[in-house]
Amino acid sequence: MSLIKNTGNWVPVMITLFAAAAFAVVVWCHGFSWAVSITDGIISAALLTGASFVAIHAIKSYPTKAGILVYSLLAGMLAGKAACALSSTLLKWFFTDNPEYLGWLEQTKAARLLILLLAASWIVTHAALRRKIVVLEEQFRSISDAATLHREAELFKLRQQLQPHFLYNSLNSINALIMILPEKAQEMIGKLSDFLRNSLKREGRDQIPIQEELDYIEAYLAIEAVRFGDRLIIDYDNSFPGNAMIPPFILQPLLENAIKFGVYGRTGDVKITMRTRMTEAELKIRIENPFDPDNRPSAGTGFGLQGIGRRLFLLYGRADLLETEQKGTQFITTLTIPQSDVPGNTH
């Protein structure tokens, strides 16, 4: 198919020129002058071109459910037959005073018809197939664009699921603090306002520098610190390449999940650790939190690990980028982010 498309419009031109040359040479080889030979070739080629042009536009104007190959072949054969009839009539009129040529023209009518049928069928079929290829490519682009739009819409939906859930928890905490610790409630409102303002700056980007994501996480943890006080201990390192990239809003739901399951049902301090390291061309982030399988929080409407996994699949086309495991009373989440331009330093 690509060969047909890449040949462009020069194939019909070459076929027409070849037909004109063939007619002229055959006439000359049978003893007629060059003037007669060239005239025969020009008239035959001109009518071949005209008949093929009409057939091509007829196919465009009157599409059918029949196969394009069969349809174009039939149209080409009709064009060839019309070109043969018209050229014979015109040549008889043009050489009315040359009985020798007219006799030869009548004798070779079948051969002339065969040549024009083949040439016209080739021209019309080639044009029809090229047009079909263009239509198929447009359909493919439309499908591809639709798939891209669907992917972007789903990514947007997944991002939007994150903020309302976090906002809901924060507002509940503020509501609880207003009566007993109004100063803390006011502090939390200020931090929440700054946090949401920074969130707006990150919309519409598939990847950001990891330091930017960690700054965002620090703002988030500052809010959680107001909410849980000194009970919540977050231990994380910053040993990562400066040019490492990460999808925005990807760490917050993981930490929120760790805090939710780590703090629930516990009265003492809760330590959550986060470690980052580079392995070859991948950034790995490991989050570990205490976990009591017999004392779980009730299922809510959270963003969930499933939503994070789906988002990673849409971004990178891999289903193995989010892994979880339970070791005793510790729950471990490992996030893998492919890096295209980051050297494989190990930290």
Phi, psi and omega in degrees: 000317180296328178296318179297317182293318185289341180291341175066205183271000184283342179296309177301323179296315180296321179296317180296315179296321179296317179297317179298315180295321181297314179298316182296316182293318180298316179297317181294321180294340178268015171093008178270160183291164178296327179298314178294317182298312182294321179298317178300313181296317182294314181297315181298316181292320180297316180289327174299315179297313181297315181294321179294320179300315179297318181296319180297315181288333175294321178296319179294319186280331183233074180293159181222163177281350178294159179300141184298327181292313180295316181299314182290325177296316178296317178296321179295321179294320176296321178295318179296319179294319178295319179297322179294314181296316182291319181293321178297316180296316182291321179293323177296320178291321184289323182248042181298338180262016180235080184298329180297315180293320180297322177295316178296321179299319180292323181291329185259017183299319182295317179295319179298317179298317181298315180298314182291326176298313180296314182295313181294319179298319179297313181298311184292317180296318178300314180296319181294319180292322177298317179296320179297320179297317179299317179297316180296321178295321177296319177296319179297318178296321179296317178296318179296317178296320179296320179295320178295316179297320179297318179298314181296321180295319180291321177298318179298317179298318180296321178294320183290336179292336185288307190296314181301323181294314179295318180298321179300313180296318182295317180295324176297319179294317178299318180299322180288329183278337187302318185280325186261324180223076184299328179295319178295321179297318179295319178298319181292323178297318179297316180293322179295321178298314178297320181297313181291327177296318178293330179297323182296331182287345187258356181294148174083006180246133179281329181218149176221161174300144184297330179297324177295321178293322180290324175299321178295319180294322178298321177295321178295316181293330177296323177292315180295329179294323176294323184289317186251352178071212184283355180295329186267119179242119179250121179244110179220151181257175178228037180270086181210156177297141182297336182261014177293142183243153183208147176296139179293152177065019183271332183274328184303310180296331177292316178291322178297321177295318179296318180293317182301312183279337180280321185277327187299130177080005181244145179252339181269193179291149178234123181253127177241128182249146176224127181235140177238144176203157177257132174232111185054242182251034181227138173264123181248132179237124183245124179242129184232132180220152176293150187210129177245104183296340181268356183221070185266151172290153180295149180295131180242207182252031184295169181297316172081153178294330180297319178295323178294316178299320179294319179296317178297322179295319179294326182281320189241352179070025179230143182257007185248021186269350177232118182234145177229150176206156179241124177240101182064241180259015179248136176251127186242129176243127179243122180251129179244126180241112177300140179240126182270329186235024182251127178297148185279061175278142178256131182242000000 
